[in-house]
């Protein structure tokens, strides 16, 4: 198993708000709306979060995401449909996921902790069962992807 962690993201809202939003995946449908906004796309390009030549590809993938209370799934080029299913919730602390329909088995979790009564912090971790011969090819992409996903979650209004 290979573990990749995002940097810690500071959030200007209480941990209860973050946990409440992220523990019901229906609430993440806002990602589709925000990413579909041309102004948001331009801001992501300008900040260097997304390369300009990839914005349309990412927008198409985000548009195909489907959300339920306990799962999210999406269709990705050359891979097919991959999903995440919530397997455990620790109120105001952690949400754990397992992959579904993935060619590579992985677990994913979002940790949230209070920093003050009105602020919190978040870190994302992925633990993937990557075959040895693929680690060199996908390791940096997973690290970059988990960081960008953490940035995206940090931008959601809680």
C-alpha positions as a Markdown table, in Angstrom:
| # | Residue | x | y | z |
|---|---|---|---|---|
| 1 | Unk | 0.0 | 0.0 | 0.0 |
| 2 | Unk | 1.2 | 3.5 | -0.8 |
| 3 | Unk | 0.0 | 6.4 | 1.3 |
| 4 | Unk | -0.3 | 10.0 | 0.1 |
| 5 | Unk | -1.4 | 13.0 | 2.2 |
| 6 | Unk | -2.4 | 16.5 | 1.4 |
| 7 | Unk | -1.1 | 19.5 | 3.2 |
| 8 | Unk | -3.2 | 20.7 | 6.1 |
| 9 | Unk | -5.8 | 23.2 | 4.9 |
| 10 | Unk | -7.0 | 25.9 | 7.3 |
| 11 | Unk | -10.8 | 26.6 | 7.2 |
| 12 | Unk | -12.5 | 29.7 | 8.6 |
| 13 | Unk | -15.5 | 27.8 | 10.0 |
| 14 | Unk | -16.2 | 25.5 | 12.9 |
| 15 | Unk | -15.3 | 21.8 | 12.6 |
| 16 | Unk | -19.1 | 21.0 | 13.0 |
| 17 | Unk | -19.9 | 22.8 | 9.8 |
| 18 | Unk | -17.2 | 21.0 | 7.8 |
| 19 | Unk | -18.1 | 17.6 | 9.1 |
| 20 | Unk | -21.8 | 18.2 | 8.5 |
| 21 | Unk | -21.2 | 19.2 | 4.9 |
| 22 | Unk | -18.7 | 16.4 | 4.0 |
| 23 | Unk | -20.4 | 13.5 | 5.9 |
| 24 | Unk | -23.4 | 13.8 | 3.5 |
| 25 | Unk | -22.0 | 13.5 | 0.0 |
| 26 | Unk | -25.1 | 15.1 | -1.5 |
| 27 | Unk | -23.8 | 18.4 | -0.2 |
| 28 | Unk | -20.8 | 18.1 | -2.5 |
| 29 | Unk | -22.9 | 18.5 | -5.6 |
| 30 | Unk | -21.9 | 22.2 | -5.2 |
| 31 | Unk | -18.5 | 21.2 | -6.7 |
| 32 | Unk | -20.3 | 20.5 | -10.1 |
| 33 | Unk | -21.9 | 23.9 | -9.9 |
| 34 | Unk | -18.8 | 25.8 | -8.9 |
| 35 | Unk | -16.5 | 24.1 | -11.4 |
| 36 | Unk | -19.1 | 24.8 | -14.2 |
| 37 | Unk | -18.8 | 28.5 | -13.5 |
| 38 | Unk | -16.4 | 30.1 | -16.1 |
| 39 | Unk | -15.2 | 32.6 | -13.5 |
| 40 | Unk | -14.2 | 29.8 | -11.1 |
| 41 | Unk | -12.4 | 28.0 | -14.0 |
| 42 | Unk | -10.5 | 31.2 | -14.9 |
| 43 | Unk | -9.6 | 31.7 | -11.2 |
| 44 | Unk | -8.3 | 28.1 | -11.0 |
| 45 | Unk | -6.2 | 28.7 | -14.1 |
| 46 | Unk | -4.9 | 32.0 | -12.9 |
| 47 | Unk | -3.9 | 30.6 | -9.5 |
| 48 | Unk | -2.1 | 27.7 | -11.1 |
| 49 | Unk | -4.4 | 25.1 | -9.6 |
| 50 | Unk | -5.4 | 23.7 | -13.0 |
| 51 | Unk | -3.4 | 24.0 | -16.2 |
| 52 | Unk | -5.4 | 25.8 | -19.0 |
| 53 | Unk | -5.1 | 22.9 | -21.4 |
| 54 | Unk | -6.7 | 20.5 | -18.8 |
| 55 | Unk | -9.6 | 22.7 | -17.6 |
| 56 | Unk | -12.1 | 21.4 | -20.2 |
| 57 | Unk | -11.2 | 17.7 | -19.5 |
| 58 | Unk | -11.6 | 18.3 | -15.8 |
| 59 | Unk | -14.9 | 20.2 | -16.2 |
| 60 | Unk | -16.3 | 17.3 | -18.2 |
| 61 | Unk | -15.2 | 14.7 | -15.6 |
| 62 | Unk | -16.7 | 16.9 | -12.7 |
| 63 | Unk | -19.9 | 17.2 | -14.7 |
| 64 | Unk | -20.3 | 13.4 | -14.8 |
| 65 | Unk | -20.0 | 13.0 | -11.0 |
| 66 | Unk | -23.0 | 11.5 | -9.3 |
| 67 | Unk | -23.7 | 12.0 | -5.5 |
| 68 | Unk | -25.8 | 10.1 | -2.9 |
| 69 | Unk | -25.6 | 10.5 | 0.8 |
| 70 | Unk | -23.0 | 7.8 | 1.2 |
| 71 | Unk | -21.3 | 7.6 | -2.2 |
| 72 | Unk | -19.9 | 9.5 | -5.1 |
| 73 | Unk | -19.0 | 8.1 | -8.5 |
| 74 | Unk | -17.7 | 9.4 | -11.8 |
| 75 | Unk | -16.8 | 8.3 | -15.2 |
| 76 | Unk | -13.2 | 8.8 | -16.2 |
| 77 | Unk | -11.5 | 8.4 | -19.6 |
| 78 | Unk | -9.6 | 5.1 | -20.0 |
| 79 | Unk | -10.7 | 3.9 | -16.5 |
| 80 | Unk | -14.4 | 3.8 | -16.6 |
| 81 | Unk | -16.7 | 4.4 | -13.6 |
| 82 | Unk | -15.0 | 4.7 | -10.2 |
| 83 | Unk | -16.7 | 5.4 | -6.9 |
| 84 | Unk | -16.2 | 6.1 | -3.3 |
| 85 | Unk | -18.4 | 4.7 | -0.6 |
| 86 | Unk | -18.4 | 6.0 | 3.0 |
| 87 | Unk | -17.5 | 3.1 | 5.3 |
| 88 | Unk | -17.1 | 5.0 | 8.6 |
| 89 | Unk | -17.9 | 8.3 | 10.2 |
| 90 | Unk | -16.4 | 9.7 | 13.4 |
| 91 | Unk | -18.4 | 12.8 | 14.2 |
| 92 | Unk | -16.4 | 16.0 | 13.8 |
| 93 | Unk | -13.2 | 14.0 | 13.3 |
| 94 | Unk | -13.0 | 11.7 | 10.3 |
| 95 | Unk | -14.9 | 10.4 | 7.3 |
| 96 | Unk | -13.5 | 7.1 | 5.8 |
| 97 | Unk | -14.1 | 5.9 | 2.3 |
| 98 | Unk | -13.4 | 2.7 | 0.3 |
| 99 | Unk | -13.1 | 2.5 | -3.5 |
| 100 | Unk | -15.8 | 0.8 | -5.6 |
| 101 | Unk | -15.4 | -0.4 | -9.2 |
| 102 | Unk | -11.8 | 0.7 | -9.2 |
| 103 | Unk | -9.0 | -1.1 | -11.0 |
| 104 | Unk | -6.8 | -0.3 | -8.0 |
| 105 | Unk | -8.2 | -0.8 | -4.5 |
| 106 | Unk | -7.8 | 2.2 | -2.2 |
| 107 | Unk | -9.1 | 3.8 | 1.0 |
| 108 | Unk | -9.5 | 7.5 | 1.4 |
| 109 | Unk | -10.2 | 9.6 | 4.4 |
| 110 | Unk | -10.9 | 13.2 | 5.4 |
| 111 | Unk | -9.7 | 14.3 | 8.8 |
| 112 | Unk | -11.1 | 17.5 | 10.3 |
| 113 | Unk | -10.1 | 19.0 | 13.6 |
| 114 | Unk | -11.0 | 22.2 | 15.4 |
| 115 | Unk | -8.3 | 24.9 | 15.8 |
| 116 | Unk | -10.5 | 27.3 | 17.6 |
| 117 | Unk | -14.3 | 27.4 | 18.2 |
| 118 | Unk | -14.7 | 29.2 | 14.9 |
| 119 | Unk | -11.9 | 27.7 | 12.8 |
| 120 | Unk | -10.8 | 24.2 | 11.8 |
| 121 | Unk | -8.2 | 22.3 | 9.7 |
| 122 | Unk | -8.5 | 19.5 | 7.2 |
| 123 | Unk | -6.2 | 16.9 | 5.7 |
| 124 | Unk | -6.9 | 14.3 | 3.1 |
| 125 | Unk | -5.2 | 10.9 | 2.9 |
| 126 | Unk | -5.3 | 8.1 | 0.3 |
| 127 | Unk | -3.9 | 4.6 | 0.8 |
| 128 | Unk | -3.7 | 2.8 | -2.5 |
| 129 | Unk | -2.8 | -0.8 | -3.3 |
| 130 | Unk | -0.6 | 0.2 | -6.3 |
| 131 | Unk | 1.4 | -2.5 | -8.0 |
| 132 | Unk | 5.1 | -1.9 | -7.6 |
| 133 | Unk | 5.7 | -1.4 | -11.3 |
| 134 | Unk | 3.0 | 1.4 | -11.5 |
| 135 | Unk | 4.2 | 3.4 | -8.4 |
| 136 | Unk | 6.7 | 5.4 | -10.4 |
| 137 | Unk | 4.0 | 6.3 | -13.0 |
| 138 | Unk | 1.1 | 7.2 | -10.8 |
| 139 | Unk | 2.6 | 8.1 | -7.4 |
| 140 | Unk | 3.3 | 11.8 | -8.2 |
| 141 | Unk | -0.1 | 12.0 | -9.9 |
| 142 | Unk | -1.9 | 10.7 | -6.8 |
| 143 | Unk | 0.0 | 13.1 | -4.6 |
| 144 | Unk | -0.8 | 16.0 | -6.9 |
| 145 | Unk | -4.4 | 14.9 | -7.2 |
| 146 | Unk | -5.0 | 14.6 | -3.4 |
| 147 | Unk | -3.6 | 18.1 | -3.0 |
| 148 | Unk | -5.8 | 19.6 | -5.6 |
| 149 | Unk | -8.8 | 17.8 | -4.2 |
| 150 | Unk | -8.0 | 19.2 | -0.8 |
| 151 | Unk | -7.7 | 22.7 | -2.3 |
| 152 | Unk | -11.1 | 22.2 | -3.9 |
| 153 | Unk | -12.7 | 21.1 | -0.7 |
| 154 | Unk | -11.2 | 24.0 | 1.1 |
| 155 | Unk | -12.9 | 26.4 | -1.3 |
| 156 | Unk | -16.4 | 25.1 | -0.5 |
| 157 | Unk | -18.6 | 27.4 | 1.6 |
| 158 | Unk | -19.3 | 25.6 | 4.8 |
